Amino acid sequence: MNASLVVNPVAGNKAFKFINKIETLLKKKASLTTCVTRKKGDAFSFSKEISDADIIITGGGDGTINEVINGMLSSEKNNQGNIPLALIPLGTTNVLARELGIPEEIERAVNLALTGTARGISLGRINGRYFSLMAGIGFDGETVLGVKNSMIKRISGKAAHIISGIGVMKRYDPPLIKIKTPEGEMSGYIAVAGNARCYGGDFHVTPHASVAEPLLDICVLKGGTRRALFRFITGVIRKRHLDLDDVSYSKASELEIRSDGKVHVQIDGDYFGTLPVKIDVVKDAVRVVRQGV
């Protein structure tokens, strides 16, 4: 087996400690080529150029996985994602790995990468870029922007998003978001288009979403006050947010989101940009190695 490993040494602030171990384990059963990222965009570029591998293995967090998937699907060299993908979870939260039941223990993850079954998963696509987990519009988009523009992620890990979120909440005065789907139109102040159940670890903003389903789950907060935001966050933590009167939940295969104000967007935990966006879902867009048949 010819395997290509794309690994982010700073994922989870400690991934570099495990690279030699991962390489040693993989080389016992595969001919290995390793690509180590040095900056944002490297994982995309490396994956786009891989053409002769039987499998692409990514070691990193959800941001690294996002780059690898987009590189694979933009490449003509590997038949635009025809090569299967395996995950070695090395990030802070490893949301996609949790979603797919991939173990975080390195020996088990490597063994699964080499012996598991590759099965297709659906992906969201926003303005042409793929995401595996979610697109977050509004509060969480601005929160991720706050982490991106500071050093707190390097210092605090998971706490970085909490610190940034508190700052966003203090100045919270969101513009209205307008959402159009084939089923109709809706509006609100926060929107999450979920391709997966998990969000930021153990939280489930779109609890009925599935990567096996060619639909996105749309969760919208219709209240625009700090009190509504606090109630929504508390509801997510308590797994009761779908019971709130100012929260709507639906499914759609495509949607357009716009606003007259400046609204920030994140995908898979990385900053994406601002509205407007067009989002759809691509069935079985990439094959990921998992347990079972």
N, C-alpha and C positions, 0 to 999 in steps of 0.2 A: 504493500500500500504506500502510495506517495501522499504525504500529508504536508500541508502548509499551515504553519502556526502564525497568526497575527496577534501580537500581545502588546498590551499597554502597560508599561512598567510602573506608572503612577496611579493606576486604577486602585481605588480604595485606600490610597496613600501607602500601600505596602506591597503591591503586586510584584515588584522587582525581586522580592525575597524568594519568590516561588518559581521564577522562570527556569532556573537550572533543574529543579526537581521535575517540572513539567516536561522539559526536553528529554531528560533521562528516561522518564516513564514512556514517553512516546517513541523514543528510538529503540526500545525493546521490541516493538512490533511494527514500526513504520520507518520508511525513509523520509527524513524530516528536513524541511526548509523553514527557518524562523525569520520573521519580519518583526522588528521591535520598533514601535512608534516613538517618535520624538516630539511631535507637535500635533495639534488638531488637524485633521485631514489626512494624516498619514495612513490610518487604517483604511480609509476609503481608497486611496491611491494604490496601496499594496493589493487590496482585494480585487480591484479592477484589473490589475496586471496578471493575476494568477491564471494560468491556462493549463498546466500539466498535472494538477493535483487530483487525487481521488477524493479528497475531503479538505475543506478549509476549517480550521479550528481557531476560534477566537478566545483569547484569554483577556478578560477585562470586565468592565461593567456595561450597563445598558447603553451608554453613549458610544462606547467602542463597538458594541454589537450593531448599533444603528448605522455607523459608518461602514462597517463590513458589509452589511446587507445592501446598502445603497451602492457600494462599490461593485459587489457581485452582480446586482441587477442592472447596472449600467455598462457592464462589460460584454463585448462581443467575443472576447478571447475565451471566456468560460461559458459561452452560450447563455449569457444573461441569467446566471443563477442556477444553471443545471447541476453544478457541483454541490453536494450536500454540505451543510454547515453544522458544526458541533460547538458546544459552549463549555468553557472552563470558567465558572463564575469567580471573578476576582474584584468585583466592584463593591461599593458601599451597601447597596440594597439588593442588587441582582434580581430585579423584578421578573424579567422574562424567564430566567432559570427557575424561579419559584413557580411561575405559571405553568411551566412544562415539566415540573417535577425532577429537575436536574440537580443532583446533589452538589453541595458547596464544598464537600471534602474532596481534595484534589485527586487522590488516587482513584476514588470512585468516579469522579467526573471524567478523568482520562480514560478509564476502562469503558465507560459508557460511550465516549466519543469513538472508540475503536470497535465496539461490539454492538452498539445499539442500532435501532432501525430509523432510517430517515423518512419522515412524514411531512407532508405539506402543511403549512400554516398560512392563513390569510394575513395580509398586511394592509394597514391604512396607507393612504397616499395623499399628501397635502401639497398642493401646488407643484406636483411632480416628484416630491421627495417622499420616500417610504418611512413608515414608523411601525413598530411592532406592538407598542403598548397603548399609547394615548397621545392625543393632541389636547393640550390644556390652554384655554383662551381666557384671558382676564387676570384674575388674582395670581394664579400659579405661574402664568407666563411672566408677569412682572416680578414675582418672587425669584424665579430662575434667573432673570436678567440681573437682579440684585446680587446673586451669588456670582454670576459671570463677571460682573464689574468690580469685584472685590477679592480680597485674599481670604475671606472667611472659610471657603470650602477647604482650602489647604490646612487651615488651622483647626477647624471644628468638625469636619466630616458631616455626619447627618445633621448636626446642630446648625450647620450653615443655613439650611433652608428655613429652619425655625427662626433664626435671627433675622434673616432677610424678610420672612413673612411678617414678623412683628413690625418691622419698619414699613412695609407696604400697608399693613392694617392701620397704622397710625395716621397715614395720609390718604386713606381710602376714600375715593370719590369717583367711582367708575362711570365711564360712558356706557350708554345702552348698546347691547350687542343684538344684531338682527340675524336670524338663522332661517334659511330656506331649505326645505327638503322636498322630495317628490310627494310627500303626504301633506305638506302645508308649510306655514310659516309660524315662527315663535320668536320671542325676544326675552332677554334677561341680561344679567351682568357678569355671570361666570358660565362658561360652557366647557364640558369635557367630552370629547369624542373618543370613546374607549374601544380598543380592539381586544383588550384583556381585562380580567377581573381586578388584578392586583394593581395598586397605585402607591408608589413610594414605599414599598415593602409590604406591610401587613394590612394596609388600608384598601377598601374596595369602594371606590367612587362609582364605578360601573359594574356592580356585582353580578350582573347577568350576561356580561360580555364573554366571548370565547374566541380564541385564535382559530378555532376549527370552523367558525361560522362566517360566511361572507357578508356580514352586516356589522355596522358600528353601533354601539350603544351611546345615546346622547343624554347626558345629565346636565340640566340647566337650572341655575339659581336665578329666580325671577326678582328677588329682592335686592335692592342696591345700597342698603345701609350697612354700617359696621355691625349693627345688631344682627341683621340677616346673615352676614358673612360669618360672624361668630357662631350663630345657631347652626349654620350649615357645616362648619368645621367640626363642631361638637357632635353633630349628627353623624358625620362620617366616622369619627372616632368610636362612637357608640353603635355604629351600624344601624342608625335609625334615620338617616337623612332623607330616604325615599318616602318617609311618612310625613315630611314637612309640607305644608300647604303651598309654599312658594318654591317648591322644587318639582320640575317635570322630568319625565324619563321616557325615552322612546328609542326605537331602532330605525336605522336608515342605511341605505346603500351608498348614498351620496348626499352632500350638503354644501351650501355656500354660506359663509359667515362674513358679515361686514359690520362696520360701525362708522358713525360720523366723527367719532373721536379716535384717539390713538390707543389701540388695545394690543397688548403684547401676547405672544404665542410661544409655547414650548412644546417640543415633541420628545418623548422618551427621556425626559429630564434635562434636555439641552435646549438652550434658547434658539428659537427659529426666526423670529421677526415680528411683524405686526400685520393686522388685518388690512385688506380682505384676503380670504383664503377660499379655495375650493378643495373639498375633501371627498375621496371615494375609497372603496375597498377593493383589493385584488385577491381573488380566491387562490389558495395554494401557490402563493407567489414565490415562496422559498421552501426548500426541504430542510428540516432541522432534525438532528439525531436525538431520539428519545427512547425511553423504555418501551418494551413490548413490540407488537407487530402492527 
